[in-house]
Amino acid sequence: MSPDHPPGLDLDRLRALLDRERPGLVAGPLSGRLIEGGRSNLTYAVSDGTARWVVRRPPLGHVLATAHDMRREHRVISALHPTDVPVPRPVLLCEDEEVLGAPFYVMEFVEGTPYRTAEQLAPLGPGRTRAAVLNLVDTLVGLHAVDPAEVGLADFGRPEGFLDRQLRRWAKQLDASRDRDLAGIDELHATLGRKLPRSPAPTVVHGDYRLDNVLIGGEDDEIRAILDWEMSTLGDPLTDLGLLVMYSSPLGMPDSPVSTTALAPGHPAPDELVERYAARSGRDVSTVAWYTAFAWFKLAVILEGIHYRYTLGQTVGRGFDRIGDLVPVFIEHGLTTLQEG
């Protein structure tokens, strides 16, 4: 912990707010650090030397408040916390931009590890890796079993036309960063549109459900918390499953700057994950290939956007020069998934 104020986090103002809104919560001076690995919203670990909390806020200089809706994230974890779905305990939401320069919320700090790569999983060994990934599926089933109305989330999204809107949204995103020919991407988009499946009953959808968005810990490698709810909504639960299948599939590209956990020893095959989800949820998963192909398409669009910003000199860091090479790989996986059905 650094005693200095990390960018975007004024610890004196935060302490004053907590003392006012949660008297007695903080026992001493606050220190804080930025938690690395976040792709959008900023996440900080804060401590008074005895207890720890997490602060989530939009990125510095953000423009679109709807893309970084702190009220929405806070609302969904507040609604889910009394259920069996593992989420951090919310502490407070602050929409007064005078405090940190943007709306933010505070939640409890949960001990655990987000496993991002096969290399990070390897020390667990095949048995523990297999159990952890299967538990990821079971936890997703639990999330999708929550009745949105019973937890106050009946109006959390617009389920009607969800898949069509998603497809149009990501096509629009692609058009905003299209400055080169991408063989097959229009075919992939068009085929997805022609084969749009009929959605099951809507559920709370995480929107970015994968191994590195959960914290795993304890002797039984339990999932202690699901994180990063910024894309959550009410919608088609199989979009979460399709994304999980995509992130559990080998890319076939060594040393990729974007990796999956698929090659970790003991990692269950995608088909096993689908079968387990179907058995435990009771849902028809016969169209899962569409959802997986859509996940490949969505990630191709996201990566193309990153590549586009790289060509404009708007990205900083290592690996961005290789992101563009990944986009055709994701497109090809999407097309193959649809063809093989």
RAPEJO-V352675 format. One record per residue. N is the residue number from 1. SS is DSSP state (H for helix, E for strand, L for the rest). BURIAL is + if it has 16 or more other C-alpha atoms within 10 Angstrom, else -. Layout:
n,ss,burial
N,SS,BURIAL
N,SS,BURIAL
This chain:
n,ss,burial
1,L,-
2,E,-
3,L,-
4,L,-
5,L,-
6,L,-
7,L,-
8,L,+
9,L,+
10,L,+
11,H,+
12,H,-
13,H,-
14,H,+
15,H,+
16,H,-
17,H,-
18,H,+
19,H,-
20,H,-
21,H,-
22,L,-
23,L,-
24,L,-
25,L,-
26,L,+
27,L,-
28,L,-
29,L,-
30,L,+
31,E,+
32,E,+
33,E,+
34,E,+
35,L,-
36,L,-
37,L,-
38,L,-
39,L,-
40,L,-
41,L,+
42,E,+
43,E,+
44,E,+
45,E,+
46,E,+
47,E,+
48,L,+
49,L,-
50,L,-
51,L,-
52,E,+
53,E,+
54,E,+
55,E,+
56,E,+
57,E,+
58,L,+
59,L,+
60,L,-
61,L,-
62,L,-
63,L,-
64,L,-
65,H,-
66,H,-
67,H,-
68,H,+
69,L,+
70,H,+
71,H,+
72,H,+
73,H,+
74,H,+
75,H,+
76,H,+
77,H,+
78,H,+
79,H,+
80,H,+
81,H,-
82,L,-
83,L,-
84,L,-
85,L,+
86,L,+
87,L,+
88,L,+
89,L,+
90,E,+
91,E,+
92,E,+
93,E,+
94,E,+
95,L,-
96,L,-
97,H,-
98,H,-
99,H,+
100,H,+
101,L,+
102,L,+
103,L,+
104,E,+
105,E,+
106,E,+
107,E,+
108,E,+
109,L,+
110,L,+
111,L,-
112,L,+
113,E,+
114,L,+
115,L,+
116,L,+
117,L,+
118,H,+
119,H,-
120,H,-
121,H,+
122,H,+
123,L,-
124,L,+
125,H,-
126,H,+
127,H,-
128,H,+
129,H,+
130,H,+
131,H,+
132,H,+
133,H,+
134,H,+
135,H,+
136,H,+
137,H,+
138,H,+
139,H,+
140,H,+
141,H,+
142,H,+
143,H,+
144,H,+
145,L,-
146,L,+
147,L,-
148,H,+
149,H,-
150,H,-
151,H,-
152,L,-
153,L,+
154,L,-
155,L,-
156,L,+
157,L,+
158,L,-
159,L,+
160,L,-
161,L,-
162,H,-
163,H,+
164,H,-
165,H,-
166,H,-
167,H,+
168,H,-
169,H,-
170,H,+
171,H,+
172,H,-
173,H,+
174,H,+
175,H,-
176,H,-
177,L,+
178,L,-
179,L,-
180,L,-
181,L,-
182,L,-
183,L,-
184,L,-
185,H,+
186,H,-
187,H,-
188,H,+
189,H,+
190,H,-
191,H,+
192,H,+
193,H,-
194,H,-
195,L,-
196,L,-
197,L,-
198,L,-
199,L,+
200,L,-
201,L,-
202,L,+
203,E,+
204,E,+
205,E,+
206,L,+
207,L,+
208,L,+
209,L,+
210,L,+
211,H,+
212,H,+
213,H,+
214,E,+
215,E,+
216,E,+
217,E,+
218,L,-
219,L,-
220,L,-
221,L,+
222,E,+
223,E,+
224,E,+
225,E,+
226,E,+
227,L,+
228,L,+
229,L,+
230,L,+
231,L,-
232,L,+
233,E,+
234,E,+
235,E,+
236,L,+
237,L,+
238,H,+
239,H,+
240,H,+
241,H,+
242,H,+
243,H,+
244,H,+
245,H,+
246,H,+
247,L,+
248,L,+
249,L,+
250,L,+
251,L,+
252,L,-
253,L,-
254,L,-
255,L,-
256,L,-
257,L,-
258,L,-
259,L,+
260,L,+
261,L,+
262,L,+
263,L,+
264,L,+
265,L,+
266,L,+
267,L,+
268,L,+
269,L,-
270,H,+
271,H,-
272,H,-
273,H,+
274,H,+
275,H,-
276,H,+
277,H,+
278,H,+
279,H,-
280,H,-
281,H,+
282,L,-
283,L,-
284,L,-
285,L,+
286,L,-
287,L,+
288,H,+
289,H,+
290,H,+
291,H,+
292,H,+
293,H,+
294,H,+
295,H,+
296,H,+
297,H,+
298,H,+
299,H,+
300,H,+
301,H,+
302,H,+
303,H,+
304,H,+
305,H,+
306,H,+
307,H,+
308,H,+
309,H,-
310,H,+
311,H,-
312,L,-
313,L,-
314,L,-
315,L,-
316,L,-
317,L,-
318,L,-
319,L,-
320,H,+
321,H,-
322,H,-
323,H,+
324,H,+
325,H,+
326,H,+
327,H,+
328,H,+
329,H,-
330,H,+
331,H,+
332,H,+
333,H,+
334,H,+
335,H,+
336,H,-
337,H,+
338,H,+
339,H,-
340,H,-
341,L,-
